[in-house]
Amino acid sequence: MNKKELVAKLAERTGLSQVKSMEVVNALFDAENGIIANELDGGSKVSVPGFGTFDIKTRAARTGTNPATQKKINIPERKFPAFRPGKNLKERITG
């Protein structure tokens, strides 16, 4: 499912117009100004009970190998967004 299909299903299910549904989806998921992205950027996590949790994880610094030269390189610590599905969502998917 892509964003356009998500907006169409949201509009159908809620009775909102396509334009309003797009505003809702953008307000939640937009990478620049969306609610979830802003909360993660501020250091908070976003929990939706029964669905899951959006959070920031940290990958530790490590030593890697450049595949072209086979030289060792230092890879710095990095933060990345993560999603952990909730119990209800896991059970629905796994059966």
C-alpha positions in Angstrom: 0.0 0.0 0.0 1.3 3.4 -0.9 0.4 6.8 0.6 -2.3 7.5 -2.0 -4.0 4.2 -1.3 -3.7 4.9 2.5 -5.4 8.3 2.1 -8.2 6.7 0.0 -8.9 4.0 2.6 -8.8 6.6 5.4 -11.3 8.8 3.5 -13.5 5.8 2.9 -13.5 4.5 6.5 -13.9 7.9 8.2 -16.1 9.8 5.7 -13.4 12.5 5.4 -12.7 14.0 2.0 -9.5 12.9 0.2 -8.0 16.4 0.9 -8.7 16.2 4.6 -7.4 12.6 4.7 -4.2 13.6 3.1 -3.8 16.4 5.7 -4.2 13.8 8.5 -1.7 11.4 7.0 0.8 14.2 6.4 0.3 15.6 9.9 1.2 12.2 11.4 3.8 10.8 9.0 5.6 13.7 7.2 9.3 13.3 7.6 9.9 17.1 7.9 6.9 18.3 10.0 5.0 15.3 11.0 4.0 14.7 14.6 5.9 11.4 14.9 9.1 12.8 13.3 8.9 15.9 15.6 8.5 13.8 18.7 11.4 11.5 17.8 13.6 14.5 16.9 12.8 15.9 20.4 14.0 12.6 22.0 10.5 11.3 22.8 9.0 8.0 21.8 5.5 7.6 20.3 3.4 4.7 21.6 0.1 3.7 20.1 -1.3 1.0 22.4 -2.1 -2.2 20.5 -0.3 -1.0 17.4 3.3 -0.3 18.4 6.0 2.2 19.4 8.2 4.5 17.3 11.5 5.2 19.0 15.1 6.2 18.4 17.8 3.6 18.8 21.5 4.0 18.9 23.9 1.8 17.0 27.3 1.6 18.7 30.5 2.7 17.0 32.3 -0.1 15.3 35.1 -1.0 13.0 34.2 -2.0 9.4 36.0 -2.9 6.2 35.9 -0.9 3.0 34.9 -3.6 0.4 36.8 -1.8 -2.4 40.2 -1.5 -0.6 39.8 -4.0 2.2 41.1 -1.3 4.6 39.7 -1.1 8.1 37.5 2.0 8.8 35.9 3.4 11.9 32.1 3.7 11.7 30.8 6.3 14.2 27.9 5.8 16.6 24.6 6.5 14.8 21.0 7.1 15.8 18.2 5.7 13.8 14.4 5.5 14.0 12.8 2.2 14.9 9.4 0.7 15.2 8.5 -2.1 17.6 5.1 -3.6 16.9 2.6 -4.0 19.8 1.3 -7.3 21.1 -2.0 -7.0 19.3 -0.4 -6.3 15.9 2.2 -9.1 16.4 -0.6 -11.6 17.2 -2.7 -10.6 14.2 0.2 -10.9 11.8 1.7 -14.2 13.3 -1.7 -15.8 13.8 
